[in-house]
Amino acid sequence: MASKTESTQSLNVDPAELEKFAALAHRWWDKNSEFKPLHAINPLRL
């Protein structure tokens, strides 16, 4: 006997948050952006 399984997906992500971080992504790795202090302290963590 075959059975059909249906699943419901629920979003656990806020689309506004995704948009916010997507907008930051291109600047994140720029060592001269507002994230410069994070790049400066990263070697200390390693």
N, C-alpha and C positions, 0 to 999 in steps of 0.2 A: 504494500500500500504506500503510495507516494504522499508526501506531505509538503505543504508549502510553508516556508518559514518567512515571516515578514519581520523586518526590524525597523525600528524607528530610531533615527539619529537625532540626538539633541545637541545643539550647539553649546559648548562650554567656553566659547570665546566671544568676547565683545567685539563686533566688527569695528567699532570706533577705536578700540585699542590697537587692532591690527593696522588700521589706517595710520594711526599716530606713529607706530614704530616703523612702518614701511616708509614714512616720510623722513624719519631719522636715519634710516639704513645707509643712504648714500654718503652721509657725513660721518658716520660712526668710525670708519677706518681712516679718515683724513686726519693725519697727525697734527694739522694746523687748525682744526676746527675747535668748537667749544669743548670737545672731548679730549683736548690735548693733555690735561692733567691726568686723565686715566691712562694714556699711553706712557706718560712719564713714570707713573708708579708701577706699571705692570712688570717691568724687569725686577723690581724688588720682591714681587710675589713669587717669582720663579726661583 
